[in-house]
Amino acid sequence: MKATDRPFLPYGRQLIEEEEIDAVTSVLRSDYLTTGPIVEAFEEKLASTTGALHAISTSSGTAALHISALAIGLKPGDIAIAPSMTFLSTVNAALYAGADVVFADVDPDTGLMTSEGLEKALHSAGERARALFVVHLNGQTANMAGLAQVPTFDRLNVIEDACHALGGMHSDLDGKMVAVGSNAFAQMSIFSFHPVKTVAMGEGGAITTNDIKLATRLRTLRNIGMTHDPASFQSRDQAFDSHGSANPWYYEMAILGLNYRASAIHCAIGMTQLGKLRRFVDKRSALVRRYRERLAKLAPLIRPLPEVTWCKPAWHLFVVLIDFAAFGCKRADVMRVLYERGIGTQVHYIPVHRQPYYRERYGDLDLPGTDAYYEKVLSLPLFVSMTNDDVDFVVSELCSVLGEVK
Ligand SMILES: *Cc1c(COP(=O)(O)O)cnc(C)c1O
């Protein structure tokens, strides 16, 4: 195929088939556009997929992160530890709850939080450290068993941002492989179903947990803080009549929540997509293997991410580390020329601590692993409907562009 005949290859995109369209139209013909049976079915399917006891759907991954911070009672004066090499929302979640963040550095080759990075962050956070957000970047997990060895890990509320890693596995403390989201080390795991993620539902997110109290609190928080459950009513005089029956109109708000519900329309898409998770993950893995084969001869100037030993990844992004300096070229120019040739690339991520909001709050920080990773990363196209031929095209264009652009 000539380059000009090819459809543009974005760095990521959803695959929507007839089943998703049918699922949406059947919701539109039903009684429930929001809440209702499909939302519960989606949550049950996500719980069984991840092996967690409870799953709570939300309107986005950001919303899920926000209420996870509220659910653990994170508050002003507290510190949450988080990597800077992540999407904005992971860190923002702590700030939404009024807490502060101390950034933990990451491995310069994988972008994943390290035990040393965590230890150093804990040291500067001191007594105020309350929560830890760990990010499973690109589809590989952080070494949770390793992080759990860090003294005082047990005193932290641990939240895994697993938005990149649905469908992956990682080892628990005994070295047994468990599903991402099963919460072997964490109170909660967070997922996003934005169209660029492995499972898409338009906008959507979820939290998994094994703690029934947290699950109940999260359901209340995503529903404006409102409950209809008589067992939890506090204002007995208002809630019950003289015979002790709950008043039929009565609802109660004891905590401040938000409307972060996912609609039934979105959950119908998510439900159908979840049924395809294995196929999606396997196809992405096959494309990654193809990329790795094609790129092998180009090391060390262009390197795919090293594969860590403690997880079975579910690749969300295909990231290469490129020594742009050695090629004598600029990443921006390479991205522009690739774009002109029909190839979308992206940088995941600009370190959060470099954002003006965070610089104003915390000044210029020294996170050498994070900065070294950021210097080199480039995400190449990876999505389910890509072909091996597309992969070969991307690799050959990347090589020729790196050779040409000065
Ligand atoms: C996508 C993503 C989020 C936010 O999810 P949204 O659904 O877009 O709000 C948070 N963290 C990470 C690591 C993500 O990739």
The ligand as a Tripos MOL2 file, in Angstrom:
@<TRIPOS>MOLECULE
LIG
   15    15     1     0     0
SMALL
NO_CHARGES

@<TRIPOS>ATOM
      1 C1         -7.2880    8.2730   31.3560 C.3       1 LIG1
      2 C2         -6.6150    8.3630   32.6730 C.ar      1 LIG1
      3 C3         -7.1990    9.0050   33.7690 C.ar      1 LIG1
      4 C4         -8.4760    9.7960   33.6820 C.3       1 LIG1
      5 O1         -9.5520    9.1300   33.1570 O.3       1 LIG1
      6 P1        -10.7470    9.9400   32.4720 P.3       1 LIG1
      7 O2        -11.7720    8.8680   32.2690 O.co2     1 LIG1
      8 O3        -10.2330   10.5130   31.1920 O.co2     1 LIG1
      9 O4        -11.2060   10.9820   33.4240 O.co2     1 LIG1
     10 C5         -6.5190    8.9770   34.9760 C.ar      1 LIG1
     11 N1         -5.3250    8.3760   35.1010 N.ar      1 LIG1
     12 C6         -4.7320    7.7690   34.0640 C.ar      1 LIG1
     13 C7         -3.4090    7.1050   34.2780 C.3       1 LIG1
     14 C8         -5.3460    7.7540   32.8230 C.ar      1 LIG1
     15 O5         -4.7310    7.1760   31.7840 O.3       1 LIG1
@<TRIPOS>BOND
     1     1     2 1
     2     2     3 ar
     3     2    14 ar
     4     3     4 1
     5     3    10 ar
     6     4     5 1
     7     5     6 1
     8     6     7 2
     9     6     8 1
    10     6     9 1
    11    10    11 ar
    12    11    12 ar
    13    12    13 1
    14    12    14 ar
    15    14    15 1
@<TRIPOS>SUBSTRUCTURE
     1 LIG1         1 GROUP 0 **** ****
